Amino acid sequence: MQRNGLALPLLLGALHLLAPLAQANPLEHQFDYRVRTAPAEELHLETPELPDLSGYTLDAVLAKIPQGAKGQVAVRRMLRQDALKDFTGGNERLREWVKRQQGMPMAIFIEGGLVTAQDLAAALPDSQFEEQEPGVYIARLPIVVAEGAALHVGKETRELRLSQERGSFLVNDGLMFLTETRITAWREADNGPATMRDNGKEFRPFLVSWGGSELYIASTVLTSLGYDTSKSYGVSITQYTPNMHERLQREEPTGWLIDSEFIDHWYGFYCYEAQNVVIKGNTYRDNIVYGIDPHDRSHGLIIAENRVFGTKKKHGIIISREVNDSWIINNESFDNKLSGVVIDRNSERNLIAYNRVYGNHSDGITLYESSDNLLWGNQVLGNQRHGIRIRNSENIRLYENLSAMNQLTGVYGHIRDLSDTDRDLKLDPFDTKVSMIIVGGTLAGNGSSPISIDSPLSVELYRVKMLAPRKSSGIQLAGILGDKQEQILDLMVRQRLPVLIDPIQPEKLTN
């Protein structure tokens, strides 16, 4: 396991906040600010209760596999099939399968009960589904699990390969179980995985699980899935598109992804309008855009005990656009191209706790336009920009976090007007407001400042340790904290009282 290399015992024994003070350069603010104490009891929070993860096991997944009637296998045209309309609904997308199948596109349909990979091989010719060697199968058509049916690819299958040349992929409209096996996007010309090329423009096999479905992946390795096209990102759990959902009225999809590996996908995992998805104990490595990416209006998610590293374009873990009431806990996210963990676009009431986020090429933990979130007990170490960055977000509570040896600021809060960007302001509104509470924890050895906060509605600080300043002049606070540094330190360090910094309204300045 890669480690940051910090000598934490040395840090924790380093000089405390009473190093020589240096006055930060004053910044222009809309308001003047006042510094005063606040009641300590109002800042008390009980240690957050975490979800019980003990029931999310391989045995629990196997127990969910239906033991009723065997399903049927049929091969039909892809056209006019609800589960495939996203992939055949326009001439451009249909052309992909016409080219790969060299004729009218066909797909394998599983209906009416449970089917295994062995059943598919027995029912279909080698041109459609072949056992290449004992326990190793290749699918040369898309496979669709219909509503009311189930597919189980288990340990009897050493590997299920999805042919890139023939345009194979997996669609789940019912129940899908992938346990103790391997699923590989396969480039037959190379006799190996369909590794990424052409910057995501080239078709690669993928897995999508639609509205009303349940997807269970346990103790399985999935490699080289997905490309840069809607609903084809890699492994996805997603509600149908709005027009389809209005007609089909399927429930929000769900699933468990546990104790598995996701390697070289366009997105390691993606979900959209999904509920109660469990993503636990997995490794996401060397994926292209994101490692884990829950999106639009997904809720009740558990993202726990995963290792996410080597993401090539963007973030390790990101939740974005109204992904609410979820847990991101006990994960390790490191060496990603941008941030380790991101909370984005009005995602609220989430707990981000006990994560180890280090060595990322931008920030450690980033919150963009997402209020009412709690960060508790995270270790944010040695990231190349800020440790914890908060933009346009109110009521962010930071409790008992360690932010150390980051290149810029330990905790950075700021506002930004996004109206001059390409942001869809109706879909993703924002307010240029930031406020936070920082209680306990340690800010140590960060490059430019332990804390920098600009133009906040309010900031409260209590029991925050600031250690081992890199600058010879000692600790420097920045933003409005730099302007009021001596008052803040007098209350927080010398008197050991909570500190509240908030603006004085303009009319009061004239009195």
SEVEXKE-129347 format. One record per residue (C-alpha): x, y, z; residue in one letter. Coordinates in nm, 2 decimals. Example, Ala and Ser with C-alpha at 12.3 -4.5 7.8 and 13.67 -1.06 7.14 Angstrom:
SEVEXKE-129347
1.23,-0.45,0.78,a
1.37,-0.11,0.71,s
END
This chain:
SEVEXKE-129347
0.00,0.00,0.00,m
0.14,0.34,-0.10,q
0.21,0.57,0.19,r
0.26,0.94,0.22,n
0.58,0.92,0.42,g
0.49,1.19,0.67,l
0.66,1.16,1.00,a
0.35,1.24,1.20,l
0.51,1.20,1.54,p
0.76,1.47,1.45,l
0.48,1.69,1.32,l
0.28,1.65,1.63,l
0.58,1.74,1.85,g
0.66,2.05,1.64,a
0.63,2.41,1.74,l
0.27,2.51,1.84,h
0.08,2.81,1.72,l
0.27,3.05,1.94,l
0.55,3.08,1.68,a
0.63,3.44,1.58,p
0.33,3.60,1.42,l
0.35,3.76,1.08,a
0.08,3.99,0.94,q
-0.07,3.86,0.61,a
-0.13,4.11,0.33,n
-0.47,4.27,0.38,p
-0.73,4.18,0.12,l
-1.02,4.39,0.00,e
-1.35,4.27,0.15,h
-1.71,4.38,0.09,q
-1.75,4.41,0.47,f
-1.54,4.47,0.77,d
-1.54,4.18,1.01,y
-1.56,4.14,1.39,r
-1.40,3.88,1.60,v
-1.57,3.76,1.92,r
-1.61,3.45,2.13,t
-1.91,3.21,2.10,a
-2.07,2.95,2.33,p
-1.86,2.63,2.32,a
-2.16,2.40,2.40,e
-2.32,2.50,2.07,e
-2.02,2.36,1.88,l
-2.04,2.02,2.04,h
-2.13,1.72,1.81,l
-2.15,1.36,1.90,e
-1.93,1.13,1.70,t
-2.13,1.05,1.39,p
-2.29,0.71,1.37,e
-2.17,0.50,1.07,l
-2.38,0.25,0.88,p
-2.34,-0.12,0.97,d
-2.13,-0.27,0.68,l
-2.12,-0.63,0.82,s
-2.41,-0.76,0.60,g
-2.25,-0.66,0.27,y
-2.07,-0.99,0.19,t
-2.03,-1.24,-0.09,l
-2.24,-1.49,0.09,d
-2.52,-1.23,0.12,a
-2.50,-1.17,-0.25,v
-2.52,-1.54,-0.33,l
-2.82,-1.57,-0.11,a
-3.01,-1.32,-0.33,k
-2.98,-1.53,-0.65,i
-3.32,-1.66,-0.73,p
-3.35,-2.04,-0.73,q
-3.67,-2.07,-0.93,g
-3.73,-2.17,-1.29,a
-3.46,-2.16,-1.55,k
-3.47,-1.87,-1.79,g
-3.49,-1.88,-2.17,q
-3.23,-1.75,-2.42,v
-3.34,-1.58,-2.75,a
-3.16,-1.38,-3.02,v
-3.36,-1.08,-3.16,r
-3.31,-0.76,-3.34,r
-3.18,-0.47,-3.13,m
-3.43,-0.23,-3.28,l
-3.75,-0.14,-3.09,r
-3.63,-0.29,-2.76,q
-3.68,-0.05,-2.46,d
-3.36,-0.17,-2.29,a
-3.15,-0.08,-2.60,l
-3.31,0.24,-2.72,k
-3.03,0.45,-2.58,d
-2.79,0.26,-2.81,f
-3.01,0.24,-3.12,t
-3.22,0.56,-3.10,g
-3.03,0.76,-3.36,g
-2.87,0.67,-3.69,n
-2.52,0.75,-3.56,e
-2.54,0.50,-3.27,r
-2.72,0.23,-3.47,l
-2.44,0.26,-3.73,r
-2.19,0.14,-3.47,e
-2.36,-0.20,-3.44,w
-2.44,-0.23,-3.81,v
-2.07,-0.19,-3.88,k
-1.96,-0.43,-3.61,r
-2.21,-0.70,-3.69,q
-2.21,-0.64,-4.06,q
-2.58,-0.65,-4.09,g
-2.90,-0.59,-3.90,m
-2.79,-0.56,-3.53,p
-2.89,-0.85,-3.30,m
-2.87,-0.91,-2.93,a
-2.90,-1.20,-2.69,i
-3.20,-1.18,-2.45,f
-3.24,-1.36,-2.12,i
-3.60,-1.39,-2.01,e
-3.83,-1.56,-1.76,g
-3.58,-1.69,-1.50,g
-3.22,-1.75,-1.41,l
-2.95,-1.81,-1.68,v
-2.57,-1.87,-1.64,t
-2.28,-1.83,-1.87,a
-2.28,-2.21,-1.92,q
-2.65,-2.19,-2.02,d
-2.56,-1.93,-2.28,l
-2.29,-2.14,-2.43,a
-2.52,-2.44,-2.45,a
-2.79,-2.24,-2.62,a
-2.60,-2.04,-2.88,l
-2.36,-2.10,-3.17,p
-1.99,-2.00,-3.13,d
-2.04,-1.70,-3.36,s
-2.26,-1.55,-3.08,q
-2.13,-1.70,-2.76,f
-1.83,-1.93,-2.74,e
-1.64,-2.12,-2.47,e
-1.28,-2.06,-2.59,q
-1.12,-2.27,-2.32,e
-1.25,-2.44,-2.01,p
-1.44,-2.17,-1.81,g
-1.35,-1.89,-2.05,v
-1.63,-1.75,-2.26,y
-1.66,-1.47,-2.52,i
-1.98,-1.29,-2.61,a
-2.00,-1.16,-2.96,r
-2.34,-1.00,-2.93,l
-2.49,-0.76,-2.67,p
-2.65,-0.95,-2.38,i
-2.98,-0.81,-2.23,v
-3.13,-0.94,-1.90,v
-3.50,-0.87,-1.93,a
-3.73,-0.75,-1.65,e
-3.82,-1.05,-1.44,g
-3.51,-1.25,-1.54,a
-3.16,-1.30,-1.39,a
-2.81,-1.36,-1.51,l
-2.54,-1.52,-1.28,h
-2.18,-1.53,-1.39,v
-2.01,-1.71,-1.11,g
-1.69,-1.89,-1.01,k
-1.76,-2.16,-1.27,e
-1.67,-1.89,-1.52,t
-1.30,-1.81,-1.50,r
-1.36,-1.51,-1.74,e
-1.64,-1.36,-1.95,l
-1.50,-1.17,-2.24,r
-1.70,-0.91,-2.43,l
-1.59,-0.87,-2.79,s
-1.50,-0.52,-2.89,q
-1.49,-0.60,-3.26,e
-1.84,-0.74,-3.25,r
-1.99,-0.47,-3.03,g
-2.08,-0.68,-2.72,s
-2.20,-0.52,-2.40,f
-2.42,-0.61,-2.09,l
-2.76,-0.46,-2.02,v
-2.94,-0.54,-1.70,n
-3.32,-0.47,-1.68,d
-3.37,-0.73,-1.41,g
-3.12,-0.90,-1.18,l
-2.75,-0.94,-1.26,m
-2.50,-1.12,-1.04,f
-2.12,-1.12,-1.11,l
-1.94,-1.32,-0.84,t
-1.59,-1.46,-0.81,e
-1.52,-1.41,-1.18,t
-1.36,-1.18,-1.44,r
-1.54,-0.95,-1.69,i
-1.31,-0.82,-1.96,t
-1.37,-0.60,-2.26,a
-1.18,-0.81,-2.51,w
-1.00,-0.70,-2.83,r
-1.00,-1.02,-3.03,e
-0.73,-0.89,-3.28,a
-0.49,-0.85,-2.99,d
-0.61,-1.16,-2.79,n
-0.62,-0.93,-2.49,g
-0.81,-0.66,-2.30,p
-0.95,-0.36,-2.50,a
-0.72,-0.11,-2.33,t
-0.80,0.26,-2.38,m
-0.69,0.42,-2.71,r
-0.82,0.71,-2.92,d
-0.89,0.91,-2.60,n
-1.22,0.74,-2.54,g
-1.37,0.79,-2.88,k
-1.35,0.43,-2.98,e
-1.63,0.19,-2.88,f
-1.55,-0.04,-2.59,r
-1.79,-0.29,-2.43,p
-1.97,-0.16,-2.11,f
-2.22,-0.26,-1.85,l
-2.54,-0.06,-1.78,v
-2.81,-0.15,-1.52,s
-3.14,0.03,-1.58,w
-3.43,0.17,-1.37,g
-3.60,-0.10,-1.17,g
-3.30,-0.33,-1.18,s
-3.06,-0.47,-0.92,e
-2.69,-0.52,-0.99,l
-2.46,-0.73,-0.76,y
-2.09,-0.75,-0.82,i
-1.88,-0.93,-0.56,a
-1.52,-1.06,-0.55,s
-1.49,-0.99,-0.93,t
-1.23,-0.82,-1.15,v
-1.37,-0.60,-1.43,l
-1.13,-0.46,-1.69,t
-1.13,-0.20,-1.97,s
-1.50,-0.12,-1.99,l
-1.65,0.20,-2.13,g
-1.59,0.49,-2.36,y
-1.69,0.86,-2.40,d
-2.06,0.81,-2.49,t
-2.38,0.85,-2.27,s
-2.47,0.55,-2.05,k
-2.16,0.37,-2.19,s
-1.90,0.49,-1.94,y
-1.80,0.15,-1.78,g
-2.01,0.01,-1.50,v
-2.33,0.22,-1.46,s
-2.64,0.20,-1.25,i
-2.89,0.45,-1.40,t
-3.25,0.54,-1.43,q
-3.39,0.55,-1.78,y
-3.38,0.88,-1.96,t
-3.67,1.11,-1.87,p
-3.89,1.03,-2.17,n
-3.84,0.66,-2.12,m
-3.90,0.68,-1.75,h
-4.22,0.87,-1.80,e
-4.35,0.58,-2.01,r
-4.20,0.29,-1.82,l
-4.23,0.42,-1.46,q
-3.95,0.20,-1.33,r
-3.83,0.23,-0.97,e
-3.49,0.38,-0.90,e
-3.22,0.12,-0.97,p
-2.99,-0.01,-0.69,t
-2.71,-0.26,-0.63,g
-2.40,-0.36,-0.44,w
-2.04,-0.35,-0.57,l
-1.82,-0.51,-0.31,i
-1.47,-0.65,-0.27,d
-1.40,-0.62,-0.65,s
-1.15,-0.45,-0.88,e
-1.23,-0.20,-1.15,f
-0.94,-0.13,-1.38,i
-0.90,0.09,-1.70,d
-1.26,0.19,-1.73,h
-1.37,0.53,-1.88,w
-1.55,0.58,-1.55,y
-1.47,0.32,-1.28,g
-1.83,0.35,-1.16,f
-2.12,0.59,-1.25,y
-2.48,0.61,-1.13,c
-2.77,0.84,-1.21,y
-3.09,0.87,-1.00,e
-3.00,0.55,-0.82,a
-3.08,0.47,-0.46,q
-2.91,0.29,-0.17,n
-2.62,0.17,-0.38,v
-2.34,0.01,-0.17,v
-1.98,0.05,-0.30,i
-1.76,-0.12,-0.05,k
-1.41,-0.27,-0.03,g
-1.33,-0.22,-0.39,n
-1.01,-0.12,-0.57,t
-1.05,0.14,-0.85,y
-0.72,0.18,-1.03,r
-0.59,0.34,-1.35,d
-0.94,0.45,-1.46,n
-0.96,0.73,-1.72,i
-1.19,1.01,-1.61,v
-1.32,0.92,-1.26,y
-1.28,0.64,-1.02,g
-1.62,0.66,-0.85,i
-1.88,0.90,-0.99,d
-2.24,0.90,-0.84,p
-2.44,1.17,-1.02,h
-2.78,1.34,-1.05,d
-3.02,1.29,-0.76,r
-2.87,0.96,-0.64,s
-2.92,0.92,-0.26,h
-2.87,0.69,0.03,g
-2.53,0.57,-0.11,l
-2.26,0.40,0.10,i
-1.91,0.45,-0.04,i
-1.68,0.28,0.21,a
-1.34,0.11,0.24,e
-1.24,0.16,-0.12,n
-0.89,0.23,-0.26,r
-0.91,0.47,-0.55,v
-0.59,0.57,-0.72,f
-0.42,0.65,-1.06,g
-0.73,0.82,-1.22,t
-0.58,0.98,-1.53,k
-0.80,1.28,-1.61,k
-0.99,1.40,-1.31,k
-1.09,1.30,-0.96,h
-1.07,0.98,-0.75,g
-1.42,1.00,-0.59,i
-1.68,1.26,-0.69,i
-2.05,1.29,-0.61,i
-2.22,1.56,-0.82,s
-2.56,1.73,-0.87,r
-2.79,1.67,-0.57,e
-2.64,1.35,-0.45,v
-2.77,1.37,-0.09,n
-2.79,1.18,0.24,d
-2.49,0.95,0.17,s
-2.18,0.83,0.34,w
-1.82,0.85,0.21,i
-1.63,0.68,0.48,i
-1.30,0.50,0.54,n
-1.18,0.53,0.18,n
-0.82,0.58,0.06,e
-0.79,0.81,-0.24,s
-0.44,0.90,-0.37,f
-0.23,0.98,-0.68,d
-0.53,1.10,-0.88,n
-0.49,1.36,-1.16,k
-0.71,1.62,-0.97,l
-0.88,1.59,-0.63,s
-0.90,1.29,-0.41,g
-1.27,1.34,-0.30,v
-1.51,1.60,-0.45,v
-1.86,1.70,-0.33,i
-2.02,1.90,-0.61,d
-2.33,2.08,-0.74,r
-2.57,2.11,-0.45,n
-2.49,1.77,-0.30,s
-2.60,1.80,0.06,e
-2.63,1.63,0.40,r
-2.35,1.39,0.33,n
-2.09,1.25,0.58,l
-1.73,1.24,0.46,i
-1.55,1.07,0.75,a
-1.23,0.88,0.83,y
-1.10,0.89,0.47,n
-0.72,0.90,0.40,r
-0.67,1.14,0.10,v
-0.31,1.20,0.00,y
-0.07,1.27,-0.28,g
-0.33,1.39,-0.53,n
-0.23,1.63,-0.80,h
-0.48,1.90,-0.70,s
-0.68,1.94,-0.38,d
-0.73,1.66,-0.12,g
-1.11,1.71,-0.04,i
-1.30,1.97,-0.25,t
-1.65,2.10,-0.19,l
-1.81,2.30,-0.48,y
-2.15,2.47,-0.43,e
-2.26,2.20,-0.18,s
-2.39,2.32,0.16,s
-2.47,2.13,0.48,d
-2.20,1.87,0.47,n
-2.00,1.72,0.76,l
-1.63,1.63,0.73,l
-1.51,1.43,1.03,w
-1.18,1.27,1.12,g
-1.03,1.27,0.77,n
-0.65,1.26,0.70,q
-0.57,1.49,0.41,v
-0.19,1.48,0.35,l
0.06,1.59,0.09,g
-0.17,1.70,-0.18,n
-0.03,1.94,-0.45,q
-0.28,2.22,-0.39,r
-0.51,2.28,-0.09,h
-0.58,2.02,0.17,g
-0.96,2.10,0.21,i
-1.11,2.35,-0.04,r
-1.46,2.49,0.01,i
-1.62,2.71,-0.26,r
-1.97,2.87,-0.26,n
-2.09,2.64,0.02,s
-2.26,2.72,0.35,e
-2.27,2.54,0.68,n
-1.97,2.32,0.62,i
-1.86,2.15,0.94,r
-1.50,2.03,0.97,l
-1.45,1.83,1.29,y
-1.13,1.65,1.40,e
-0.96,1.65,1.06,n
-0.59,1.64,0.99,l
-0.47,1.85,0.70,s
-0.09,1.84,0.67,a
0.19,1.90,0.43,m
-0.03,2.02,0.15,n
0.14,2.25,-0.10,q
-0.10,2.54,-0.05,l
-0.35,2.59,0.23,t
-0.47,2.35,0.50,g
-0.83,2.47,0.47,v
-0.92,2.72,0.20,y
-1.27,2.88,0.17,g
-1.37,3.12,-0.10,h
-1.65,3.25,-0.32,i
-1.66,3.26,-0.70,r
-1.90,3.41,-0.95,d
-1.97,3.13,-1.20,l
-2.21,3.32,-1.42,s
-1.93,3.38,-1.68,d
-1.86,3.01,-1.73,t
-2.04,2.75,-1.94,d
-2.24,2.63,-1.64,r
-2.61,2.58,-1.69,d
-2.75,2.81,-1.42,l
-3.10,2.67,-1.43,k
-2.97,2.31,-1.38,l
-2.69,2.40,-1.14,d
-2.77,2.73,-0.95,p
-2.53,2.87,-0.70,f
-2.48,3.14,-0.44,d
-2.16,3.32,-0.38,t
-2.17,3.25,-0.01,k
-1.93,3.05,0.21,v
-1.95,2.97,0.59,s
-1.79,2.70,0.80,m
-1.72,2.57,1.15,i
-1.38,2.42,1.22,i
-1.36,2.23,1.55,v
-1.06,2.02,1.67,g
-0.82,1.86,1.44,g
-0.47,1.97,1.33,t
-0.34,2.19,1.05,l
0.03,2.11,1.01,a
0.31,2.21,0.77,g
0.10,2.34,0.49,n
0.28,2.55,0.23,g
0.11,2.89,0.23,s
-0.12,2.91,0.53,s
-0.30,2.68,0.78,p
-0.63,2.85,0.70,i
-0.74,3.10,0.43,s
-1.10,3.22,0.41,i
-1.22,3.50,0.19,d
-1.55,3.69,0.22,s
-1.74,3.45,0.44,p
-2.08,3.48,0.60,l
-1.93,3.34,0.91,s
-1.64,3.13,1.04,v
-1.62,2.96,1.38,e
-1.29,2.81,1.51,l
-1.24,2.60,1.83,y
-0.96,2.37,1.95,r
-0.78,2.38,1.62,v
-0.41,2.29,1.64,k
-0.17,2.46,1.40,m
0.18,2.31,1.40,l
0.51,2.31,1.22,a
0.49,2.62,1.00,p
0.70,2.60,0.69,r
0.76,2.97,0.69,k
1.05,3.11,0.91,s
0.82,3.39,1.03,s
0.59,3.13,1.19,g
0.21,3.07,1.14,i
0.04,3.30,0.89,q
-0.33,3.31,0.86,l
-0.47,3.44,0.53,a
-0.78,3.60,0.39,g
-1.00,3.77,0.65,i
-0.83,3.56,0.92,l
-0.50,3.73,0.83,g
-0.66,4.07,0.88,d
-0.77,3.97,1.23,k
-0.49,3.73,1.32,q
-0.39,3.87,1.66,e
-0.74,3.89,1.79,q
-0.82,3.53,1.67,i
-0.50,3.39,1.83,l
-0.56,3.57,2.15,d
-0.91,3.41,2.19,l
-0.84,3.07,2.04,m
-0.49,3.00,2.17,v
-0.42,3.21,2.48,r
-0.77,3.21,2.62,q
-0.88,2.87,2.47,r
-1.22,3.00,2.37,l
-1.43,2.95,2.05,p
-1.38,3.22,1.80,v
-1.66,3.36,1.58,l
-1.57,3.58,1.28,i
-1.86,3.74,1.10,d
-1.92,4.06,0.89,p
-2.03,4.39,1.03,i
-2.31,4.52,0.81,q
-2.23,4.84,0.62,p
-2.50,5.05,0.80,e
-2.33,4.96,1.14,k
-2.00,5.09,1.01,l
-2.14,5.44,0.98,t
-2.27,5.46,1.34,n
END
